[in-house]
Amino acid sequence: ALEGDTIPEFSNKAVTKNLQSYAKIMNICIHFMLGNDSLISSLVNSTTRFIQKQNRYNEFEAKFLTFAKNHLIYSYHKNKKSIFQMELSNFDSIKALDKTKISLEYFDVLTWLESMIEEKTMEDIIKA
């Protein structure tokens, strides 16, 4: 059991780096949803540098970070729905790849995109 504000220590450093990478990706999504537009660009750049430094830049991460850099900088877009639908199709096309399957276990970007399109919570999308 975890006590207080302790963070579990993982013996496998690769697992720790994976978790950090996906936590950083989720952080970008959270700040987008909160409308913290001024943070998105620096978060995307920081996350990109972190992942590249780990020499583990996979297709999922590359697609997400490119999408974030091009479309999440501002929380309001006139054609946000169509942009998110197009991105959902892009991610859907790579979801069968082994590394993407693993990435989706850490953060289900498909459900997140769908929740943004339908303006529902991820929980509602999963339950449907």
Beta strands, then each sheet from edge to edge (+ up, - down):
end
